[in-house]
């Protein structure tokens, strides 16, 4: 029986439980980072400083945002995206480290 090159071996498959755990972890880390933006004063000040830069002002012009509500929505969207990307990078780093540790032990 010839082996099909397109099939994935059972060894390389990721279980549903693992996928759900990773998803829950990613959501949890994203919410944790968003809480840091809200409740940690130094992080909040960094976000406020970034939102006041000339580059950020050009983003308002680029997206034709003229109202205060539109500015707040753009800032919030950026916070969510950045927190998600940070959480994703952290999770991928932890998974890489876990795989490396398992391989060496």
C-alpha positions as CSV (number, residue, x, y, z in Angstrom):
1,X,0.0,0.0,0.0
2,X,1.6,3.3,-1.1
3,X,1.6,6.2,1.3
4,X,-0.1,9.3,0.1
5,X,2.2,12.4,0.5
6,X,-0.8,14.6,1.4
7,X,-1.9,12.6,4.5
8,X,-0.8,13.7,7.9
9,X,0.4,11.1,10.3
10,X,-1.3,10.6,13.6
11,X,1.9,11.6,15.3
12,X,1.8,15.2,13.8
13,X,-2.0,15.8,14.4
14,X,-3.0,18.2,17.1
15,X,-5.9,17.1,19.3
16,X,-9.1,19.1,19.7
17,X,-8.5,19.4,23.4
18,X,-5.1,20.9,22.7
19,X,-6.5,23.3,20.1
20,X,-9.2,24.4,22.6
21,X,-6.6,24.9,25.3
22,X,-4.4,26.9,23.0
23,X,-7.3,29.1,22.0
24,X,-8.4,29.6,25.6
25,X,-4.8,30.5,26.5
26,X,-4.5,32.9,23.7
27,X,-7.8,34.7,24.7
28,X,-6.7,34.7,28.3
29,X,-3.3,36.2,27.5
30,X,-4.9,38.8,25.2
31,X,-7.3,39.8,28.0
32,X,-4.5,40.0,30.5
33,X,-2.5,42.3,28.3
34,X,-5.6,44.5,27.7
35,X,-6.1,44.6,31.5
36,X,-2.5,45.8,31.9
37,X,-3.2,48.6,29.4
38,X,-6.3,49.6,31.5
39,X,-5.0,49.2,35.0
40,X,-1.2,49.5,34.9
41,X,-0.3,53.2,34.9
42,X,3.1,53.0,33.1
43,X,1.6,51.0,30.2
44,X,-1.4,53.3,30.1
45,X,0.9,56.3,29.8
46,X,2.9,54.6,27.0
47,X,-0.4,54.1,25.0
48,X,-1.5,57.7,25.6
49,X,1.9,58.9,24.5
50,X,1.8,56.8,21.3
51,X,-1.8,58.0,20.6
52,X,-0.5,61.6,20.7
53,X,2.3,61.2,18.2
54,X,2.3,62.7,14.7
55,X,2.3,59.2,13.2
56,X,-0.9,58.4,15.0
57,X,-2.4,61.7,14.0
58,X,-1.7,60.8,10.3
59,X,-3.6,57.6,10.9
60,X,-6.7,59.6,11.8
61,X,-6.3,61.5,8.5
62,X,-5.7,58.3,6.5
63,X,-8.9,56.7,7.9
64,X,-10.9,60.0,7.6
65,X,-11.6,60.0,11.3
66,X,-12.8,63.4,12.6
67,X,-14.9,62.6,15.7
68,X,-13.7,61.9,19.2
69,X,-15.6,58.6,19.1
70,X,-13.9,57.5,16.0
71,X,-10.5,58.3,17.5
72,X,-11.3,56.2,20.6
73,X,-12.5,53.3,18.4
74,X,-9.3,53.4,16.4
75,X,-7.2,53.5,19.6
76,X,-9.2,50.6,21.1
77,X,-8.9,48.6,17.9
78,X,-5.1,49.1,17.9
79,X,-4.9,48.1,21.5
80,X,-6.8,44.8,20.8
81,X,-4.6,44.0,17.8
82,X,-1.3,44.7,19.6
83,X,-2.4,42.7,22.7
84,X,-3.4,39.8,20.5
85,X,-0.1,39.8,18.6
86,X,1.8,40.0,21.9
87,X,-0.2,37.1,23.3
88,X,0.3,35.1,20.1
89,X,4.1,35.7,20.1
90,X,4.3,34.7,23.8
91,X,2.2,31.6,23.2
92,X,4.3,30.5,20.2
93,X,7.5,31.1,22.2
94,X,6.2,29.0,25.0
95,X,5.1,26.2,22.7
96,X,8.5,26.3,21.0
97,X,10.3,26.2,24.4
98,X,8.1,23.3,25.5
99,X,8.8,21.3,22.4
100,X,12.5,22.0,22.7
101,X,12.5,21.0,26.4
102,X,10.6,17.8,25.6
103,X,13.0,17.0,22.8
104,X,16.0,17.3,25.0
105,X,14.7,15.4,28.0
